[in-house]
Amino acid sequence: MGTTERADKFYADQVLDRLNTRMRAFVARQEMFFLATADRHGECDNTFRAGPPGFLHVLDETTLAYPEYRGNGVHASLGNIEENPHVGILMVDFLQDRIGLHVNGRARIVGDEEMRRAHPGLAADPVPGRRALVWVEIDVEEAYVHCAKHIPHLQKVPRQSRGEGRPWGTDDFRRKGGDFFGAAAEAPERGPFLPPPRADSGTWRAEAQRMLERAERRPRATAGATGGDSGPDPESPAFSGWFSRSSSA
């Protein structure tokens, strides 16, 4: 495409292997980010995470961490991370600087108690529905700017105009968005969605629960001489995917 020279200059000038002072300050005030993951086959998922400013914690210049809440119970990102630790985070400031920051790295799942032992200064969020089930810790490999020229400049709605507030932790169907896209209304005609390889919901839920329990009890790996992890807990079985290929619909 004839862009090699521009790309080389961008990598030389803008791509860092750590978060510099300005990047760390930017991360600390963000209230949302977009998270990209993929499973061991390269099947991708992109999702949205939000919380109070600083919910994406800067632990040091090469490490970020964020809490995973109860959500809808699917935990697709956590399942992907168990199979493939490579993640991409995109933070976009629509309100103040109208700029974005990409962070790519390797992630691992950490239990809440383990994270708080390692970082006792972490605040415990009192809001129901914002209490961490587990944490995702990310070793930064690349950090670089996202171009501002196509980012819209948005404005927050005043607090008094936000109605009854954010329904953190709710299972109320309407307050979670209801059937906005009409998918549930079409269910009787199309039948249930069963991702390949096919599995019944009980098998899926059991595997999801086992994955969360492993993450919560997994001890922190011992850092080696180079600062890297010595490897996963040898007593924790390797994650084998959400579905058994022997399952039938």
N, C-alpha and C positions, 0 to 999 in steps of 0.2 A: 504493500500500500504506500510505499515511499515515505514512511514515517520513522525509519530507524534512527535518524539523526536526532529528531525531537524526542524520541523515546529514551535514547541513551542520555541525553541532557537531563531529562526528567529524573531518571534513576540516579544520576550523579548528583543532582542538586536537591532533590526533594524526598527521596526514599531513605528512611532511617531504620536501623535495627533495634531501636528503643524509642521511648517517649521522651522528648525533650521537655524543658520547663513549660513552654507554651502549650504543648500538647497535653501535658498532665493537668494544667489549669482548665483547658477546654473540656477534657473528659469529666472533671470533677463537677462541672455545672450542668451536664447533660441530664435530661429527664427521659430520654428515649434513645433507642438505637435499633438497627436492623441486623439480624443475625443470619448468616449463611452457613449451612452444614451440608454434609453429604454422607451417605452410608458407604459401606465397603465396596459397593458396586458403582459408586459415583452418582447414585440417584440423589438429587438435590432437594433441599428444603430451605425456604427463606421465611423468616418470621420476625415479629416485632416484639420488643421488650420495652417496658416503661416502669417508672418509679419516681420517687422524689429525687431532687438533685443529689448526685453522689452515689446513687444506688449501684452504678458501675464504679467499683472501688479501684483506685490506683494504689496498689500495694507497694510498688516501687517502679523504677523506670522501665522495667522489662516484664512486669506482671500486673494483670488486671484480674478482677473477680466480680461476679455478679450473682445474686441469689436467684434460684428457681423457685417460683411459687407453685401453689397447687394447680392453678390453671384449669384446663378442661380435662385433665387426666391423661391426655395422649402422650405427652413428653416425647414428641418426635425428635426434638433437637438432642435431648439426652441420649436417646437410642442411637442416633447417628454418631454422636461423640464417642460412645462406647466402641463403635466399630471403626471410626475414622476420626482422629483427633484434630484434623485441620479445620479451622473455622475462619470466617471472615466477618468483621464487624464494621458497619458503616454508621457513623454518627453525623447527623446533619443539624446545624443550627439554623433554623428557619426564622428565628425571632430577633437575634441580636447581630451577629457577625455575618450571617448568610454565607456560611462556608461549611465544608464537611471534612471529616477525618476518617480515613480507612485504617483499620488495624487487622492484620492477618497474623495467625499464630497457631499454636498447638494447645488444646484444651484438655483438662481432666476434671472429673466429677469428684467433689469433696463433700463429706458429710458436714452438717452444720456444727456439730460439737467439735469436730477436728479443726474446722476453719476458725472457730472462736478460741480454741486453745492456741493456735498458731498466731492469731491476730486478736488479742484480747480487747483491743480498742474498738472493735466493730460494734456499732450501736445495734440494739435489738429494736426492730420496728414494732410499735405497739398496735398498729392497725391490723385488724383481722383480715386474713387473705394476703397480707404482705409479710408473712413469717416464712422464712426460708425452709424448704424441705431439704434441699442440698444446694451447694454452690458450684459454679463453674469457674475454674481458675485457668487463666490463659497466659501462656508464655509468648510474649510479643516477638515476632520475627520480622515484620514489616510494618511501618507506619508512614502514611503519606497523605497529603492534602487532597481533597476533592474539589474540583473547580467550582467557583462561585457563580459563573455566568448564567446558568440555567436554574439556580435554586430560587424559588419564589420567596419573597419577604412576607411572612405571615405575622399575625398579631393575636395574642392570647385573648380569650373572652374573659371579661372581668369576673372575679370569683363570685360575686353576688348574682351573676347571670347564669351560673352553671347548674341551676336546679338543685336536686337533692344530693349532689355529690357523686363521686365515683363509687360504684358498688363493689369494692374490693372483696374478693372471696365469696361472692354470692353464687348460688346455684339457681337463682331465679331466671327462668328461660327468657322472659321479656327483657329484663334489665341487662342480660348478656348479649342482647341484639335480636332475640327472637329468631324467626325464620326469614331474615331480611332478604336472602337470595332465593327463597322458595324451594330450597333443597328438600326440606322435610315434607313439604306438600307433595312433592313428586315421588317420595319414597314408596308408596304403595304400588306405583306403576313400574319403577325400575328395580325394586328390591334393594337389599343392603349392599353397600360398597365393601368389597373384600379385596384388599391389596394383595398382589401376588408376592410370594406364594400364599395361597389362601389359608385362612385360619378362622376358627370360631372365636367369638368375643371373649369367651372364658379363657382360652389359651393365651390370647393377647394380654388380657388383664393380669393373668398370673405371671407372665414373662416381664411385664412392666413393673409389677410389684417386686419381683426378685431383683431386677436391676436397681431399683431405688434402695432396697435393703442392703445390697452389696456396696452401693456408694456410701451409705450412711455408716457402715461398719469398717470400711476399708482404711487401714492405717496409712499414714503419709509415707511415701517412698523415701528411702534414705538418699540424701544428696551425695553424689560422687565427687571426686576431686575436681571435675570440670564444672561442677554446679548443676549437672543434669540429674534426673531421677535414675535410681538404680533399677527401676522397672516396677511393674504392678505387683500387687500382693500375690505371692505364689499360691496362697490358699483360696484366692478368689478365682473361680472358673472364668475362662474367657467368654465374653459375651458372644452369643451365637446367632444373634438376630431375633427380631420380634416373632417370627413365624416359623413353624416347622414345615419343611417341604413335604412331610408325610401327611399333613393335615388335609382334610377334605372339607369342602364347603358345606 
